[in-house]
């Protein structure tokens, strides 16, 4: 039996730094999976389910996307770190058009 991916927006392995603004603190952490609908990341910062944050991602033209996100999932990753699943709350059609280029470009950066 083949299990289908239940995600509306499939994610790809990304493993690059992203910025997170959370409760007035900005930190850089590693994103592991990225898709049009959300991402997963690790951090020493404690995030709770339902917390809101802003994520900054570099785009393919040298700027940044700033996306509001909601913490949807958390799992212990190491003794001191958790891996979090974030869902983007505001999604732009412009971003959808850029994502294929963004993914292509990020593979070569």
C-alpha positions in Angstrom: 0.0 0.0 0.0 1.3 3.4 -0.9 0.7 6.3 1.5 0.0 9.6 0.0 1.5 12.9 1.3 -1.3 14.5 3.3 0.1 18.0 3.0 -1.7 20.5 0.8 1.6 22.1 0.0 4.5 19.5 -0.2 7.8 20.5 1.5 11.3 20.1 0.2 14.5 19.7 2.1 16.0 23.2 2.5 18.5 23.1 5.4 19.4 26.8 5.3 19.3 29.7 7.8 16.1 31.7 8.3 15.2 34.5 10.6 12.5 34.4 13.2 10.9 37.3 15.0 9.2 36.1 18.1 7.9 38.2 21.1 10.3 41.1 20.2 13.4 38.9 19.8 14.9 38.1 16.4 17.1 35.1 16.0 18.6 33.1 13.1 18.0 29.3 13.1 18.0 26.4 10.6 15.0 25.6 8.5 14.9 21.9 7.5 11.8 21.7 5.3 10.2 24.4 3.3 7.0 24.6 1.2 4.4 27.1 0.1 2.3 26.4 3.2 4.9 26.3 5.9 8.3 25.1 7.2 10.0 23.2 9.9 12.9 24.6 12.0 14.9 24.0 15.1 15.6 26.4 17.9 16.7 26.7 21.5 13.9 29.3 21.9 10.7 27.8 23.4 7.7 28.1 21.2 4.2 26.9 22.2 1.5 25.6 19.9 -0.5 28.6 18.6 2.3 31.1 19.1 2.6 33.6 16.3 5.9 34.7 14.8 7.3 36.3 11.6 9.8 34.3 9.5 12.2 35.9 7.0 13.4 33.9 4.0 15.8 35.1 1.4 14.4 35.3 -2.1 15.9 34.6 -5.5 16.4 38.3 -6.3 18.5 39.3 -3.2 15.6 40.5 -0.9 13.5 38.8 1.7 10.1 37.4 2.2 8.5 38.2 5.6 5.8 35.7 6.4 3.5 35.6 9.5 3.4 32.0 10.8 1.6 30.0 13.5 3.3 27.2 15.5 1.4 24.0 14.7 3.7 21.2 15.9 6.6 20.6 18.2 8.8 17.6 18.9 11.9 17.2 21.0 14.9 17.0 18.7 17.9 17.0 21.1 18.3 17.5 24.8 18.1 21.3 24.4 16.3 21.8 21.1 12.9 21.2 19.6 11.9 21.0 16.0 8.8 23.1 15.2 6.3 22.9 12.4 5.1 26.4 11.3 2.1 27.2 9.0 2.2 30.4 7.0 -0.9 32.5 7.8 -0.6 35.1 5.1 0.0 33.8 1.7 0.4 35.9 -1.4 -0.1 34.8 -5.0 3.1 36.7 -5.8 4.9 34.3 -3.4 3.4 31.3 -5.2 4.9 32.5 -8.4 8.3 33.0 -6.9 8.5 29.7 -5.0 9.5 27.5 -8.0 12.3 30.0 -8.8 13.2 30.3 -5.1 13.6 26.5 -4.8 15.6 26.3 -8.0 17.9 29.2 -7.0 18.3 27.9 -3.4 19.7 24.6 -4.6 22.7 26.4 -6.1 23.4 28.9 -3.2 
